[in-house]
C-alpha cells in the first residue's frame, strides 16, 4: 500500500513539473510570437502557440535518461535527430529535400536498436519495414491537425504498449509512464474547444520516435506483424490520403484537408475533441482486442491474414467516406 502511495505521489509531482514547464513555455512563446497563424487549410481560427510538444520531447528524454540509459544508444541518437529536425521545421519550414534524408537516417538508427537488421528476415522484409517506418514517422506528424487528436491517440498507444510489456517485458514501463504524464500535462493546454497550444513537429517527431522504436521492437522480438494494427487508424487515414493526393497530382508535402478527421470537422461539423475521442476510442477497441486475444502468439500466416483483412476493411471504409463526401 505504501509503495502504491509513493508511486502516486511521484507521478503527481512529475505531472505538476511538466505542467509548470508548459505554463512557462506558453508565456515564453507568446512573448516571442511563436504562433501558428491560421490559413485557409487550418482547423483553427485564431493564432495559437505552437511547439508545446516540447513536453513530449522532455517526457521521452527524462524517461530514457532515468530508466533506460545507456541502453539503446542508436535509438537515442535517432530520437534526438528527429526531434531536432522537427524543431527546425517548426521555425524554418524545412523543404522535403532536407527533411527526408535526415528522417531516413534517424529511422535507420531507431530500427537498428529495435533489432530489425540483426534479425534473420529476408532483405525485402527489412526494406519494406524501413519504408513503412519512414511513412509512420511522417503519418504521425501529418495527423496532428485538430485539438486533442495527438494527445488522446498517444495515450491509447502508450496504454497498449504498457499492457503488452507486462505480458512480454521488453521496455521499462516507468519510461512509458513518464511519457504519458507529459502527454497529460500537454492536454491541459490542448484538450480544449479553443486550444492554448499545439504540439508542433518537435513534439510529434519525439513521440513518433518512441512509438516506432517500441512497436518495431515488439514486432521483431515476437515475429508479430499483426501488432501493426496498433496504429491502424492513423496508418489507413495517412496512407490512403497520400495515395489519393498522388492520384490527383497534388504535392503531398503541402497543407491540405483530405484526411477523414478533417472531413469529420469540416463536413460533418463534429467538434475537434469529439473527433479526437472517436479516433482514440476506435483504436483502443482494436488494441484491446489484440491484447485480449494475444494475437501475437498466433501462427505468422494467421497474423498476416488478420492484418491484411483489417487493413482491407478500413481501406474500403475510407474510400466509402471519401467518395460519399467528395
SELUMGU-589161 format. One record per atom (N, C-alpha, C, O): y, x, z. Coordinates in steps of 0.001 Angstrom, whole numbers, padded with zeros to 6 digits. Last residue first. Example, Ala and Ser with C-alpha at 12.3 -4.5 7.8 and 13.67 -1.06 7.14 Angstrom:
// SELUMGU-589161
y|x|z
-002250|012850|007080
-001060|013670|007140
000030|012900|007870
001138|013409|008039
-005690|013190|007800
-004500|012300|007800
-003300|013200|007800
-003319|014236|008465
END
This chain:
// SELUMGU-589161
y|x|z
013549|-017123|-051361
014321|-016488|-052453
015178|-017502|-053174
015891|-017151|-054114
011889|-018285|-049537
013294|-018123|-049172
014142|-017537|-050280
015363|-017464|-050137
009398|-018335|-050666
009967|-019608|-050237
011462|-019498|-049990
012215|-020451|-050192
008994|-015627|-051005
009082|-016480|-052183
009747|-017820|-051830
010547|-018356|-052597
008940|-014785|-048337
009967|-014277|-049231
010107|-015133|-050478
011220|-015344|-050962
006691|-016200|-047355
008018|-016383|-046744
009113|-015939|-047703
010111|-016640|-047868
004662|-015204|-049055
004941|-016634|-048988
006343|-016884|-048443
007097|-017683|-048998
004683|-012487|-048493
005018|-012939|-049841
005363|-014426|-049860
006253|-014853|-050596
003850|-012569|-045791
005155|-012003|-046164
005587|-012528|-047525
006725|-012966|-047692
001281|-013629|-046073
002291|-014372|-045308
003690|-013889|-045646
004614|-014692|-045776
000086|-011538|-047488
000190|-012865|-048110
001247|-013695|-047392
002029|-014393|-048039
000273|-009594|-045471
000955|-009387|-046759
001136|-010721|-047476
002209|-011004|-048010
-001342|-010691|-043506
000084|-010534|-043245
000868|-010271|-044528
002019|-010693|-044645
-003860|-010669|-044743
-003299|-011924|-044238
-001790|-011808|-044055
-001046|-012722|-044410
-004141|-007900|-045218
-004102|-008842|-046336
-003460|-010157|-045904
-002613|-010699|-046614
-004269|-006876|-042612
-003161|-006499|-043486
-003017|-007473|-044641
-001901|-007839|-045009
-006704|-007993|-041788
-005460|-008369|-041101
-004248|-008038|-041960
-003304|-008825|-042032
-008407|-006666|-043613
-008355|-008120|-043552
-007068|-008605|-042906
-006417|-009518|-043413
-008048|-004009|-043002
-007586|-004487|-044304
-007523|-006010|-044354
-006685|-006579|-045055
-009136|-004029|-040333
-007790|-003535|-040632
-007270|-004119|-041943
-006168|-004666|-041984
-011725|-005015|-040667
-010787|-005722|-039805
-009352|-005330|-040122
-008462|-006178|-040176
-012757|-003000|-042337
-012734|-004390|-042790
-011724|-005195|-041994
-010953|-005967|-042562
-012507|-000778|-040649
-011764|-000815|-041907
-011670|-002240|-042447
-010625|-002644|-042957
-014315|-001553|-038633
-012892|-001372|-038320
-012036|-001425|-039584
-010969|-002039|-039593
-016716|-001489|-039971
-016221|-002776|-039495
-014733|-002698|-039152
-013987|-003656|-039356
-016869|001285|-040353
-016832|000394|-041510
-016284|-000976|-041117
-015481|-001558|-041846
-017055|002256|-037738
-015852|002529|-038518
-015740|001593|-039717
-014642|001154|-040062
-018256|-000011|-035212
-018508|000931|-036316
-017279|001063|-037206
-016545|000094|-037405
-016154|-000355|-032269
-016948|-000913|-033349
-017223|000161|-034411
-016486|001144|-034492
-014378|000660|-030485
-015777|001032|-030293
-016681|000482|-031395
-017863|000824|-031444
-011947|-000421|-030985
-012108|000990|-031336
-013562|001452|-031169
-013932|002518|-031659
-011939|-002978|-029909
-012269|-002818|-031332
-012487|-001367|-031730
-013155|-001107|-032730
-012072|-004409|-027448
-012363|-002973|-027546
-012804|-002604|-028971
-013863|-002017|-029197
-011220|-006942|-027034
-012454|-006790|-027818
-012910|-005336|-027928
-013996|-005058|-028436
-008874|-006333|-025642
-009912|-007149|-025000
-011254|-006964|-025704
-012294|-006844|-025056
-007441|-004861|-027581
-007824|-004247|-026313
-008954|-005012|-025634
-009888|-004405|-025109
-007033|-006661|-029677
-007679|-005378|-029941
-008220|-004757|-028660
-009315|-004197|-028646
-005671|-008690|-028284
-006971|-008973|-028895
-007736|-007680|-029165
-008939|-007602|-028917
-003325|-007334|-027624
-004197|-007813|-026553
-005599|-008102|-027088
-006595|-007798|-026432
-002242|-006928|-030163
-002655|-005774|-029365
-003605|-006182|-028248
-004570|-005477|-027953
-001702|-009601|-030928
-002591|-008754|-031731
-003136|-007600|-030892
-004335|-007325|-030905
000103|-010336|-028907
-001155|-011079|-029069
-002172|-010241|-029854
-003348|-010179|-029495
002193|-008526|-029410
001492|-008494|-028129
000142|-009199|-028222
-000851|-008715|-027678
003112|-009362|-031866
002443|-008069|-031789
001668|-007940|-030480
000607|-007317|-030444
004211|-011811|-031018
003155|-011807|-032033
002377|-010492|-031976
001147|-010489|-032029
006168|-010904|-029224
005078|-011751|-028751
003910|-011739|-029729
002752|-011665|-029318
007886|-009424|-030910
007226|-008772|-029780
006018|-009577|-029313
004963|-009008|-029036
008745|-011397|-032730
008050|-010194|-033205
007257|-009546|-032073
006100|-009166|-032254
009968|-013170|-030876
008878|-013620|-031748
008065|-012424|-032236
006836|-012436|-032165
012001|-011616|-029782
010920|-012066|-028906
009709|-012530|-029724
008566|-012316|-029322
013594|-011347|-032070
013032|-010159|-031427
011850|-010529|-030537
010826|-009846|-030534
014283|-014039|-032448
013529|-013326|-033475
012849|-012096|-032875
011675|-011835|-033138
015713|-014490|-030089
014550|-015318|-030406
013660|-014601|-031424
012439|-014563|-031276
017778|-012667|-030300
016782|-012448|-029258
015545|-013319|-029464
014446|-012936|-029061
019266|-013779|-032475
018673|-012442|-032527
017540|-012285|-031528
016458|-011817|-031882
018475|-017172|-033333
019252|-016184|-032599
018492|-014857|-032586
017265|-014814|-032673
017974|-018414|-036639
017447|-018104|-035316
018378|-017100|-034641
018997|-016274|-035311
018621|-019240|-039219
019635|-019312|-038157
019030|-019219|-036750
019505|-019852|-035808
017250|-018989|-041491
016716|-019954|-040543
017640|-020159|-039342
017480|-021097|-038561
018858|-017073|-042801
018488|-018325|-043455
018033|-019392|-042470
018391|-020562|-042603
019449|-014975|-040920
020429|-015435|-041911
020128|-016822|-042458
021027|-017656|-042571
017172|-014654|-039241
018523|-014757|-038678
019473|-015420|-039666
020219|-016327|-039297
015074|-014576|-041003
014991|-015500|-039881
016357|-015713|-039234
016665|-016800|-038744
015859|-012472|-042648
015815|-013839|-043190
015821|-014867|-042064
016488|-015897|-042155
015464|-010402|-040868
016825|-010700|-041322
016901|-012095|-041938
017890|-012806|-041765
012717|-010439|-040650
013508|-010743|-039454
014963|-011035|-039811
015622|-011826|-039136
012020|-009685|-043250
011741|-011045|-042798
012577|-011385|-041572
013091|-012498|-041462
014490|-007782|-045066
013418|-007892|-044069
013236|-009347|-043639
014181|-010136|-043662
016699|-007677|-046716
015470|-008226|-047273
014355|-008389|-046246
013366|-009068|-046523
019308|-006679|-046748
018972|-007780|-045854
017702|-008484|-046347
017635|-009712|-046392
020419|-003186|-046597
020003|-004410|-047285
019713|-005493|-046250
019849|-005275|-045046
021632|000115|-047331
021504|-001033|-046432
021177|-002297|-047224
021600|-002456|-048369
019628|002425|-049254
020871|001714|-048963
020610|000506|-048080
019514|-000055|-048077
017207|003413|-049912
017893|004078|-048801
019233|003424|-048475
019902|003826|-047522
016232|002188|-052134
015631|001812|-050853
016317|002463|-049659
016039|002104|-048515
017981|000783|-054644
017929|002036|-053889
017440|001721|-052483
018143|001063|-051717
016032|-001423|-056755
017087|-001143|-055784
016897|000232|-055163
015793|000777|-055157
014241|-002566|-058579
015040|-001422|-058973
016178|-001083|-058030
017185|-000515|-058453
012480|-004462|-057765
013747|-004942|-058325
014706|-003798|-058662
015865|-004044|-058996
010485|-002836|-056767
010161|-003744|-057879
011428|-004218|-058574
011467|-004362|-059796
011768|-001736|-054586
011433|-000871|-055713
011146|-001712|-056959
011523|-001338|-058070
011834|-004015|-052978
013098|-003446|-053455
012865|-002501|-054629
013666|-002463|-055563
009088|-004416|-052482
009883|-005455|-053153
011165|-004876|-053734
011544|-005208|-054857
008456|-002063|-051114
007812|-002355|-052402
008625|-003388|-053182
008825|-003251|-054388
010043|-002466|-048820
010275|-001308|-049688
009681|-001561|-051075
010329|-001302|-052089
008821|-004759|-047807
010234|-004805|-048175
010582|-003644|-049107
011329|-003820|-050070
006265|-003837|-047228
006428|-004837|-048275
007886|-004959|-048728
008153|-005231|-049899
006861|-001996|-045146
006214|-001559|-046383
006432|-002552|-047515
006748|-002157|-048638
008125|-003655|-043157
008792|-002490|-043752
008194|-002112|-045094
008919|-001928|-046072
006232|-005665|-042582
007600|-006017|-042957
008277|-004857|-043674
008936|-005060|-044694
003946|-004093|-041896
003935|-005024|-043022
005344|-005332|-043510
005620|-005269|-044708
004871|-002564|-039668
004336|-001925|-040862
004382|-002832|-042072
004800|-002413|-043152
005647|-004478|-037783
006635|-003531|-038303
006152|-002943|-039626
006917|-002834|-040584
003080|-005700|-037461
004257|-006458|-037898
005315|-005542|-038496
005821|-005800|-039588
001272|-003598|-036667
001057|-004388|-037874
002319|-005084|-038362
002605|-005064|-039559
000824|-001626|-034791
002166|-001738|-035377
002124|-002582|-036652
002855|-002310|-037604
-001805|-001843|-034112
-000837|-001831|-033016
000590|-001989|-033530
001469|-002434|-032792
-003342|-001377|-036298
-002870|-002751|-036111
-001909|-002870|-034930
-001263|-003906|-034769
-004312|001115|-036015
-003086|000986|-036800
-002507|-000425|-036678
-001320|-000637|-036928
-006750|000902|-034898
-005614|000980|-033969
-004276|000959|-034700
-003227|000802|-034076
-008613|001148|-036883
-008162|-000202|-036553
-006967|-000196|-035606
-006245|-001189|-035520
-009496|003770|-037100
-008378|003335|-037954
-007821|001972|-037562
-006671|001668|-037876
-010698|005916|-034970
-010482|004475|-034967
-009284|004072|-035811
-008164|004031|-035302
-011657|008214|-033647
-012073|007909|-035022
-011904|006421|-035283
-012823|005747|-035749
-010600|008900|-031256
-011576|007815|-031230
-012163|007510|-032601
-013049|006665|-032729
-008855|010949|-032020
-009872|011209|-030996
-010970|010153|-031007
-012140|010471|-030793
-007232|009638|-033953
-008017|010829|-034286
-009160|011019|-033296
-010304|011228|-033699
-006108|007509|-032518
-006848|007239|-033755
-007738|008418|-034137
-008866|008226|-034590
-004814|008832|-030406
-005912|007909|-030127
-006757|007669|-031369
-007985|007629|-031287
-002940|010301|-031924
-003893|010987|-031042
-005089|010092|-030723
-006236|010537|-030765
-001468|008330|-033215
-002264|009276|-034008
-003310|009959|-033142
-004441|010172|-033579
-000225|007067|-031012
-001158|006331|-031870
-002064|007276|-032657
-003272|007056|-032755
001330|009265|-029959
000367|008528|-029159
-000674|007815|-030007
-001873|007940|-029755
002913|010101|-032194
002014|011030|-031502
000921|010277|-030743
-000261|010599|-030861
004302|007741|-032789
003487|008396|-033803
002472|009317|-033145
001296|009307|-033508
005652|007327|-030376
004639|006368|-030807
003731|006963|-031883
002525|006715|-031884
007366|009607|-030330
006391|009376|-029272
005284|008433|-029730
004105|008705|-029500
008857|009232|-032696
008097|010467|-032486
007013|010259|-031434
005873|010683|-031622
010076|006774|-032216
009114|006890|-033315
008252|008134|-033148
007052|008101|-033423
011847|007451|-030162
010715|006567|-029883
009640|006685|-030960
008446|006696|-030660
013565|009112|-031665
012908|009619|-030456
011686|008777|-030114
010619|009312|-029813
014459|007352|-033643
013665|008515|-034029
012935|009116|-032831
011803|009582|-032968
015914|005528|-032148
014733|005066|-032868
013849|006235|-033287
012624|006119|-033284
017991|007180|-031061
017011|006518|-030219
015754|006114|-030958
014646|006328|-030465
019343|008116|-033337
018921|009035|-032285
017790|008421|-031468
016768|009060|-031217
020098|005881|-034801
018975|006681|-035275
018469|007650|-034224
017283|007980|-034215
020852|003130|-032527
021190|004202|-033466
019954|005018|-033824
018895|004858|-033217
020995|001042|-030588
020228|002264|-030343
020683|003409|-031239
020878|004530|-030768
024110|-000472|-029571
022957|-000378|-030451
022272|000959|-030212
022882|001897|-029698
025671|-002306|-026923
025302|-001045|-027571
024120|-001254|-028500
023250|-002090|-028256
026221|-004913|-026311
027236|-003916|-025971
026964|-002601|-026692
027891|-001868|-027033
025534|-007792|-028326
025121|-006523|-027732
026318|-005642|-027413
027305|-005624|-028149
025610|-010976|-027716
026520|-010005|-028330
026269|-008664|-027644
026731|-008429|-026527
023301|-011824|-026436
023737|-012507|-027650
024695|-011623|-028430
024608|-011529|-029654
021221|-009029|-025420
022303|-009995|-025224
022592|-010708|-026540
022184|-010259|-027612
019982|-006422|-024840
019298|-007721|-024847
020297|-008820|-024514
020222|-009454|-023461
021698|-004196|-024510
021333|-004651|-025847
020681|-006032|-025893
020818|-006741|-026890
022129|-003377|-021954
023264|-003299|-022875
022976|-003962|-024223
023897|-004255|-024985
019674|-003710|-020786
020845|-004277|-020118
022032|-004345|-021081
022839|-005272|-021018
017992|-002154|-022374
018000|-003596|-022540
019182|-004277|-021869
019644|-005317|-022339
018180|000357|-021340
018894|000075|-022583
019010|-001429|-022802
020002|-001914|-023347
016403|-000043|-019227
017812|000241|-018943
018672|-000035|-020170
019763|-000594|-020057
014028|-000388|-020677
014543|-001483|-019856
016022|-001277|-019530
016803|-002228|-019554
013784|002175|-021762
013941|001024|-022657
014510|-000168|-021896
015375|-000878|-022409
013403|003680|-019475
014588|003956|-020298
014860|002803|-021257
016015|002482|-021538
010969|002603|-018643
012155|002411|-017803
013438|002687|-018591
014444|002005|-018396
009298|003539|-020673
009501|002095|-020518
010740|001810|-019668
011479|000868|-019952
009357|006261|-020098
009942|005789|-021359
010227|004290|-021264
011272|003823|-021718
007977|006193|-017689
009377|006623|-017693
010066|006179|-018986
011226|005768|-018965
005412|005345|-018566
006199|004544|-017632
007674|004907|-017628
008530|004025|-017571
004507|007450|-020169
004745|006140|-020770
005640|005282|-019890
006518|004576|-020387
004267|009311|-018082
005152|009569|-019223
005522|008260|-019897
006694|007990|-020162
002295|008179|-016600
003618|008340|-015982
004672|008620|-017049
005826|008211|-016922
000050|008362|-018165
000743|007082|-018127
002077|007135|-017393
002903|006235|-017544
-000623|010897|-020309
-000250|010669|-018914
000565|009385|-018851
001655|009318|-019419
-003397|010399|-022592
-001995|010653|-022287
-001778|010489|-020784
-002655|009996|-020075
-006047|009812|-022558
-005624|010898|-023439
-004184|011306|-023177
-003785|012425|-023498
-008559|007906|-021321
-007415|008729|-020892
-007149|009912|-021832
-007919|010871|-021890
-009365|004950|-022162
-009675|006255|-022763
-008521|007197|-022451
-007582|007285|-023243
-008430|002969|-020447
-009811|002915|-020929
-010265|004273|-021445
-011395|004698|-021203
-005844|003721|-020061
-006676|003511|-018869
-008154|003452|-019245
-009020|003837|-018459
-004911|003727|-022646
-005061|005008|-021977
-005864|004889|-020682
-006497|005856|-020256
-004662|001025|-023159
-005670|001797|-023888
-005951|003116|-023186
-007094|003569|-023136
-002461|000536|-021481
-003745|-000114|-021219
-004878|000645|-021909
-005929|000878|-021311
-000511|002144|-022744
-000843|002366|-021341
-002198|001758|-020993
-002997|002381|-020294
-000364|001047|-025303
-000822|002426|-025143
-001245|002708|-023710
-002220|003423|-023477
000654|-001518|-024608
-000631|-001371|-025286
-001206|000028|-025131
-002397|000186|-024861
003133|-000847|-023484
002133|-001527|-022662
000745|-001370|-023279
-000229|-001119|-022568
004367|000257|-025747
004151|001087|-024556
003083|000475|-023653
002231|001186|-023120
004479|-001998|-027416
003703|-000820|-027816
003388|000067|-026624
002272|000573|-026499
006193|-003639|-025880
004849|-004099|-026226
003957|-002910|-026604
002811|-002828|-026162
008482|-002064|-025849
007820|-002376|-024582
006389|-002857|-024819
005482|-002525|-024056
009133|-002139|-028566
008720|-000870|-027952
008013|-001106|-026625
007043|-000416|-026311
009944|-004762|-028878
008763|-004297|-029615
008234|-003004|-028989
007023|-002806|-028897
012246|-004722|-027250
011121|-005588|-026915
009835|-005137|-027613
008764|-005132|-027006
013875|-002712|-028591
013516|-002630|-027179
012283|-003454|-026840
011361|-002943|-026204
014129|-003608|-031241
013549|-002297|-030957
013071|-002218|-029518
011981|-001713|-029252
015286|-006206|-030838
014010|-006041|-031538
013360|-004691|-031244
012151|-004635|-031017
017798|-006519|-029558
016566|-006718|-028821
015286|-006322|-029514
014274|-006115|-028844
019732|-007409|-032326
019683|-007197|-030885
018274|-007441|-030341
017648|-008458|-030641
018601|-005907|-035405
019147|-007024|-034625
018970|-006726|-033137
018154|-005889|-032752
017526|-003639|-036580
018661|-004285|-037221
019266|-005442|-036469
020337|-005925|-036839
015330|-001546|-036880
016319|-001666|-035799
017589|-002308|-036358
018593|-001633|-036584
013717|-001039|-038994
013553|-002329|-038329
014559|-002547|-037208
014624|-003640|-036645
014205|001598|-039772
014716|000502|-040601
014692|-000832|-039858
015566|-001671|-040077
012773|003052|-037800
014231|003136|-037866
014810|001947|-038633
015796|001352|-038199
010204|002426|-038418
010668|002147|-037057
012187|002177|-036993
012808|001430|-036237
010107|003430|-041008
010000|001987|-040777
010530|001628|-039394
011229|000628|-039234
010181|006177|-040617
011326|005525|-041253
011310|004015|-041031
012361|003391|-040883
007694|006500|-039340
008923|007004|-038713
010142|006308|-039295
011036|005895|-038556
005926|005426|-041259
006099|004786|-039952
007403|005210|-039288
008128|004380|-038739
006075|007253|-043375
006545|005884|-043567
006805|005190|-042246
007780|004452|-042109
004881|009411|-042143
006268|009531|-042590
006872|008155|-042813
008033|007915|-042483
002340|008294|-041761
003135|008720|-040610
004611|008840|-040970
005483|008427|-040206
001476|007924|-044389
001645|006756|-043514
002528|007110|-042319
003371|006311|-041912
001382|010625|-045179
002249|009672|-045886
002534|008456|-045010
003676|008012|-044897
-000548|011623|-043403
000812|012189|-043401
001787|011220|-044061
002893|011014|-043562
-002769|010092|-044152
-002238|009973|-042790
-000809|010517|-042701
000036|009946|-042011
-003235|011036|-046732
-002830|009644|-046553
-002210|009447|-045166
-001232|008713|-045025
-004067|013619|-046042
-002867|013434|-046852
-002330|012013|-046692
-001126|011808|-046536
-006410|012989|-044641
-005319|013683|-043948
-003999|013520|-044700
-002948|013312|-044093
-007922|011836|-046653
-007575|011042|-045472
-006398|011674|-044741
-005497|010975|-044277
-008214|014049|-048322
-007500|012869|-048814
-007066|011963|-047666
-005977|011389|-047698
-009805|015775|-046879
-008399|016144|-047078
-007576|014957|-047586
-006379|014869|-047313
-011819|014141|-044416
-011596|014541|-045802
-010108|014817|-046002
-009258|014180|-045379
-011920|015457|-041061
-011675|014380|-042012
-011549|014970|-043417
-011216|016143|-043585
-012440|016829|-038586
-013276|017008|-039779
-013168|015803|-040705
-014172|015204|-041088
-009299|017980|-037189
-010415|017035|-037287
-011170|017225|-038601
-010620|017711|-039589
-007080|019507|-037327
-008288|020167|-036814
-009510|019271|-036935
-010639|019743|-036801
-005168|017749|-038154
-005545|018811|-039089
-006765|019600|-038623
-007411|020280|-039420
-004888|015927|-035949
-005293|015480|-037283
-005852|016610|-038133
-006895|016452|-038767
-004001|016337|-033369
-005347|016783|-033711
-005795|016435|-035116
-006965|016624|-035452
-001488|016047|-032495
-002342|014853|-032374
-003773|015163|-032790
-004667|014340|-032589
-000356|018403|-033225
-000759|018259|-031826
-001570|016999|-031576
-002261|016891|-030564
-000010|017737|-035957
-000770|018927|-035566
-001254|018800|-034125
-002422|019059|-033834
001682|015588|-035923
000286|015344|-036277
-000594|016545|-035952
-001789|016391|-035700
004065|016965|-035310
003532|015958|-034382
002053|015702|-034658
001257|015609|-033724
004400|018598|-037589
004287|019179|-036244
003623|018208|-035271
002733|018585|-034508
004626|016670|-039597
003520|017628|-039642
003308|018278|-038277
002170|018485|-037856
007034|015469|-038780
005795|014685|-038781
004577|015612|-038799
003601|015362|-038091
008839|017581|-039230
008632|017057|-037878
007327|016281|-037774
006596|016418|-036794
008679|017868|-042026
008325|018992|-041151
008012|018501|-039732
007047|018947|-039111
009624|015315|-042763
008273|015735|-043138
007801|016883|-042245
006668|016878|-041765
012247|015400|-041824
011306|014440|-041251
009866|014841|-041558
008990|014718|-040702
013231|017383|-043529
013240|017595|-042075
012244|016660|-041400
011492|017070|-040516
012948|016213|-046063
012179|017431|-045741
012145|017717|-044241
011151|018233|-043731
014668|013794|-045626
013245|013746|-045949
012493|015036|-045609
011476|014965|-044919
017409|014404|-045134
016554|013829|-044091
015067|014031|-044388
014298|014397|-043499
018406|015378|-047567
018461|016222|-046370
017461|015723|-045336
016745|016518|-044728
017956|013308|-049305
017510|014648|-049696
017509|015608|-048523
016709|016543|-048479
019280|011201|-048146
017811|011217|-048094
017268|012602|-048441
016230|013012|-047922
022159|012386|-046300
021505|011880|-047507
019989|011986|-047340
019487|012748|-046515
023504|011323|-043170
022824|012313|-043995
022174|011664|-045211
021701|010529|-045146
025868|010384|-041600
025174|009648|-042663
024513|010606|-043649
024909|010690|-044812
026978|011625|-039391
027332|012152|-040717
026746|011358|-041878
027086|011624|-043031
026134|010301|-037082
027519|010763|-037182
027938|011149|-038591
029108|011020|-038953
023505|009603|-037328
024406|008640|-036696
025866|009003|-036937
026732|008128|-036990
022484|011976|-038290
022596|010846|-039207
023517|009772|-038649
024228|009106|-039401
022426|013526|-035982
023310|013908|-037086
023538|012735|-038036
024648|012529|-038525
020471|012062|-034591
021813|012224|-034009
022820|012603|-035109
023926|012066|-035158
018278|012384|-036267
018825|011052|-036036
020238|011112|-035492
021098|010319|-035876
017909|015131|-035948
018234|014600|-037276
018839|013207|-037157
019797|012880|-037857
017224|015136|-033265
018450|015826|-033685
018884|015346|-035064
020075|015174|-035323
014789|013750|-033373
015909|013218|-032584
017229|013837|-033018
018238|013141|-033125
013217|015454|-034968
013503|014084|-035406
014714|013513|-034674
015565|012867|-035285
013236|017766|-033331
013735|017828|-034701
014089|016430|-035209
015144|016241|-035814
012041|016910|-030965
013423|017389|-030938
014030|017384|-032336
015199|017039|-032509
009490|016238|-032020
010317|015235|-031345
011783|015656|-031328
012665|014856|-031640
008591|018735|-032884
008814|017659|-033840
009694|016559|-033281
010543|016013|-033985
008420|020071|-030419
009300|020588|-031471
009613|019494|-032490
010760|019340|-032910
006517|018472|-029145
007852|018611|-028561
008843|019107|-029598
009976|018628|-029658
004262|018836|-030771
004866|017508|-030633
006305|017645|-030155
007207|017008|-030697
003873|021525|-030241
004241|021114|-031593
004829|019709|-031592
005778|019424|-032322
003127|021569|-027521
004414|022168|-027933
004850|021760|-029325
006047|021653|-029593
001175|020276|-025694
001686|019673|-026928
003047|020252|-027362
004006|019503|-027548
002016|021409|-022354
001078|020933|-023379
001841|020366|-024583
003018|020023|-024476
003452|022362|-020172
003737|022912|-021511
002752|022465|-022593
002672|023096|-023647
004605|018977|-020044
004911|020384|-020346
003980|021297|-019544
003739|021043|-018364
004045|016543|-018700
003215|016991|-019817
003395|018479|-020116
002419|019167|-020414
005804|015690|-016685
004370|015418|-016545
003483|016042|-017609
002265|016071|-017437
008473|016500|-017099
007991|016268|-015736
006463|016230|-015652
005886|016685|-014664
008823|016716|-019863
009066|017891|-019022
008475|017727|-017629
008023|018704|-017033
008157|014055|-020643
007440|015214|-021162
007588|016421|-020224
006603|017056|-019847
010012|012483|-019266
008588|012310|-019029
007781|013502|-019495
006832|013918|-018830
012403|013474|-020425
012156|013578|-018988
010675|013466|-018674
010139|014263|-017904
012045|012806|-023193
012243|014187|-022757
011901|014365|-021282
011187|015301|-020922
011834|010017|-023179
010734|010826|-023720
010824|012253|-023197
009817|012844|-022806
014368|009451|-021966
013120|008975|-021394
011930|009797|-021861
011109|010226|-021050
016225|010596|-023689
016117|011126|-022331
014827|010684|-021656
014248|011431|-020868
015761|008930|-025911
015571|010379|-026017
015375|010990|-024631
014472|011800|-024423
016538|006509|-024810
015143|006694|-025228
014827|008187|-025314
013780|008647|-024858
019249|007007|-024423
018412|006737|-023252
016934|006907|-023592
016159|007391|-022767
020208|007106|-026927
020101|008390|-026235
019278|008227|-024967
018678|009187|-024485
020655|004617|-027890
019272|005064|-027842
019110|006464|-027300
017989|006968|-027219
023312|004281|-028285
022795|004017|-026941
021336|004408|-026777
020839|004517|-025656
024439|004543|-030746
023932|005769|-030124
023398|005559|-028723
023063|006522|-028034
027422|002532|-030839
026122|002957|-031345
025712|004256|-030666
026536|004965|-030090
029285|-000290|-029910
028922|001094|-029600
027545|001404|-030176
026610|000620|-030013
030606|-002339|-032483
029713|-002193|-031341
029346|-000726|-031154
029124|-000006|-032127
032856|-004632|-033934
032494|-003231|-033724
031713|-003066|-032422
032111|-003592|-031383
031281|-007789|-034758
032344|-007038|-034085
031902|-005584|-033939
030706|-005316|-033831
029081|-008920|-035949
030397|-009267|-036498
031553|-008518|-035845
032686|-008597|-036320
025789|-007973|-037118
026786|-008190|-036067
028154|-008364|-036706
028359|-007999|-037863
024238|-007387|-039211
023887|-008611|-038499
024862|-008894|-037361
024773|-009935|-036711
025606|-006209|-042355
025351|-006092|-040926
024982|-007440|-040327
025352|-008492|-040849
026420|-006281|-044937
024982|-006269|-044722
024623|-006110|-043246
023456|-005899|-042917
029147|-006118|-044875
028534|-007317|-045446
027058|-007416|-045120
026508|-008514|-045036
029639|-004583|-041622
029814|-004648|-043072
029145|-005929|-043564
028640|-006723|-042770
031069|-003433|-038531
030350|-004434|-039334
030671|-004311|-040822
031790|-003989|-041222
030655|-000200|-037253
031610|-001143|-037824
030870|-002136|-038719
030110|-001714|-039590
029694|001131|-034395
029074|000613|-035614
029998|-000479|-036145
030107|-001553|-035553
031416|003916|-032918
031182|002483|-033094
030466|002190|-034410
030618|002910|-035397
032862|005848|-031066
031530|005963|-031664
031011|004546|-031822
030269|004040|-030980
035402|006302|-029921
035257|005416|-031089
033950|005662|-031836
033919|005685|-033067
035692|007559|-027563
035570|008424|-028738
035400|007633|-030038
035272|008213|-031116
035730|005380|-025821
036902|006283|-025882
036883|007114|-027156
037927|007351|-027764
033195|004312|-026290
034391|003503|-026559
035620|004393|-026709
036444|004192|-027602
031584|006404|-025422
031556|006023|-026836
032763|005158|-027206
033289|005265|-028314
032173|006388|-022654
032476|007574|-023471
032556|007203|-024949
033475|007627|-025651
031172|003900|-021875
032598|004209|-021733
033017|005373|-022600
034086|005353|-023211
028449|004339|-022531
029177|003213|-023101
030686|003452|-023032
031397|003232|-024013
027722|006492|-020939
027785|006669|-022382
028583|005552|-023036
029317|005795|-023994
027824|005273|-018389
028722|006402|-018703
028861|006549|-020215
029969|006710|-020726
025827|003371|-018681
027199|002938|-018389
028193|004041|-018741
029255|003785|-019310
023620|005089|-019082
024026|004146|-020119
025454|003663|-019925
026211|003557|-020889
023526|006326|-016626
023806|007138|-017812
024261|006247|-018958
025170|006599|-019710
022858|004078|-015112
024124|004772|-014862
024505|005655|-016052
025673|005718|-016435
020300|003501|-016141
021379|002516|-016276
022745|003181|-016094
023683|002885|-016834
018924|005794|-015307
019088|005526|-016736
020224|004529|-016972
021017|004697|-017899
019103|005341|-012519
019683|006552|-013113
019905|006358|-014617
020960|006719|-015138
017683|002966|-012238
019106|002991|-011886
019799|004199|-012510
020936|004103|-012971
015141|003907|-012948
015778|002850|-013741
017279|002826|-013488
018064|002682|-014426
014724|005671|-010833
014802|006192|-012201
015479|005180|-013111
016300|005549|-013951
014666|003825|-008713
015668|004900|-008721
015839|005470|-010127
016961|005722|-010566
012475|002251|-009419
013802|001632|-009313
014902|002689|-009363
015946|002477|-009980
010454|004184|-009250
010735|003518|-010525
012118|002884|-010522
012848|002971|-011510
010479|004811|-006536
010837|005842|-007507
011191|005225|-008855
012116|005681|-009527
009623|002269|-005564
010913|002844|-005170
011375|003887|-006179
012521|003859|-006627
007083|001994|-006699
008123|001004|-006989
009502|001575|-006691
010439|001390|-007467
005815|004208|-005515
005912|004112|-006972
007031|003148|-007363
007831|003446|-008250
005971|003522|-002811
006651|004728|-003297
006844|004671|-004809
007900|005038|-005323
004337|001254|-002779
005750|001127|-002414
006547|002324|-002926
007664|002165|-003418
001879|002371|-003400
002478|001420|-004333
003973|001251|-004055
004774|001121|-004980
001489|003889|-001089
001615|004569|-002378
002281|003657|-003396
003138|004094|-004164
001202|001930|000840
002357|002834|000929
002588|003544|-000397
003729|003779|-000793
-001205|000834|000000
000000|000000|000000
001257|000869|000000
002225|000607|-000713
END
